[in-house]
Amino acid sequence: MTVTSKADRLAIDGGTPVRDGPFATWPVWDETDEQAVLEVLRSGKWGSHATTGKVAEFAEKFAAFQDAKHGVALTNGTAALEVALRAVGIAPLDEVIIPPYTFVATATAVLALGAIPVFCDIREDTFLIDAADAERKVTPRTKAIIAVHVAGQPCDLDAVLAVAKRHNLKVIEDAAQAHGGAWKGTKVGALGDAGTFSFQSSKNVNAGEGGMVVTNDAELAERAWSIVNVGRVRDGSWYQHELMGWNLRLTEIQGALLLAQLARLPEQYERREHNALFLDWELGQIPGLRPQARDERVTGHAHHLYMARYDASQFGGKDRAWFQKAMQAEGIPVSPGYTTPLYRMNAVINERRKWAELARAAGREVTCAATPEEEVCPVAERACGGEGVWLGQVTLLGDERDMVDIVTAAAKVQKAAARG
Ligand SMILES: Cc1ncc(COP(=O)(O)O)c(C=O)c1O
């Protein structure tokens, strides 16, 4: 007979939770942000300008922060991907290789251009793009790879760039989650042809909404700037439109907020890093939890998410949904993260089918699986289906006590589950 002490009894079974208080809250702001926003409000200059003002200043500062020569600020990370794809020359029916374990925007940005997302698997240890599988998916129609830095950890850029070089492909880094992420000493974004960021509410730098394209290529930056500014050219006249473009500009109020938020990033980055390293070590000791492996060439991890792999067999066969409920009952905000590989999402299936039918009608070959089963990526399937577990970046802004509570709760849940 097993004797369970009161302290061992899980909160989900009526025991006392490990914690009952909240974690850190988000966003973080103070009078600096208030003043910055008020200053713009009172100036009456709310719209952004190409070279002066808060948005222009932020674009320059953020690009420099990410070790990129050029930055073009715009409305959000989804639009940033579309603009980057257009700026590198992706055209209708071109194929773009992407991982399926990412936010839907990585795929829909491709589809918005009438191009075709082709899926490659992720790596078991890092949850990030598997460059070897990406290479297997290359066809004569492939034009680009989107390397997504999920959770804020740079993917294996050496491997992705090598594949791109062998097949003459463009590389777009989807760095929506990777503010401050770095690969071998250089921040991410402009290590490929172009990179994109998001400043949406949950992101590590945020103004409610916002995005950026960064690059080291001056011509590409000009094209991106033009697309964001209804096809204008910087030195052209107001009604001169040379490219297909949109009005994707940010407001100066967003620019002011972004500058204030960016100033806070280095301290927050350090705190997340410190706490994540503690969790890596401590959670790594718990049977059935395997934190996202960190490639030694990664010199900056933004920790937008803290990810681990859940192995139900070490938890008495109890599935991830049970683990999530048990952890939440203990006061720890665990989430399952992405639960659907993108090739199983109707938004992607239906839109891609539409372009593929057009291609076939025009007698052009296209890569488009008839059913998701035909393009299953087994590692991503498992990550989505029951292995991935996440904590958000806000949780990592806590103190040592918070991190100890996370570990205590996970150990308690695992022991109880394994005991049965
Ligand atoms: C990996 C990834 N790509 C793209 C985006 C899109 O960014 P946004 O929400 O700013 O459009 C996000 C944001 O959620 C993301 O996480």
The ligand as an SDF file (V2000), in Angstrom:
LIG
                    3D

 16 16  0  0  0  0  0  0  0  0999 V2000
    6.7260   32.3570  -35.4460 C   0  0  0  0  0  0  0  0  0  0  0  0
    5.7970   33.5030  -35.7290 C   0  0  0  0  0  0  0  0  0  0  0  0
    5.7290   34.0040  -36.9820 N   0  0  0  0  0  0  0  0  0  0  0  0
    4.9230   35.0380  -37.2780 C   0  0  0  0  0  0  0  0  0  0  0  0
    4.1310   35.6380  -36.3320 C   0  0  0  0  0  0  0  0  0  0  0  0
    3.1900   36.7290  -36.7320 C   0  0  0  0  0  0  0  0  0  0  0  0
    3.3720   37.9240  -36.0480 O   0  0  0  0  0  0  0  0  0  0  0  0
    2.1330   38.9110  -35.8260 P   0  0  0  0  0  0  0  0  0  0  0  0
    1.2370   38.3220  -34.7990 O   0  0  0  0  0  0  0  0  0  0  0  0
    2.7880   40.1820  -35.3580 O   0  0  0  0  0  0  0  0  0  0  0  0
    1.4720   39.0860  -37.1440 O   0  0  0  0  0  0  0  0  0  0  0  0
    4.1740   35.1710  -35.0110 C   0  0  0  0  0  0  0  0  0  0  0  0
    3.3880   35.8310  -33.9470 C   0  0  0  0  0  0  0  0  0  0  0  0
    2.5370   35.3920  -33.3050 O   0  0  0  0  0  0  0  0  0  0  0  0
    5.0160   34.0690  -34.6980 C   0  0  0  0  0  0  0  0  0  0  0  0
    5.0860   33.5660  -33.4620 O   0  0  0  0  0  0  0  0  0  0  0  0
  1  2  1  0
  2  3  1  0
  2 15  2  0
  3  4  2  0
  4  5  1  0
  5  6  1  0
  5 12  2  0
  6  7  1  0
  7  8  1  0
  8  9  2  0
  8 10  1  0
  8 11  1  0
 12 13  1  0
 12 15  1  0
 13 14  2  0
 15 16  1  0
M  END
$$$$
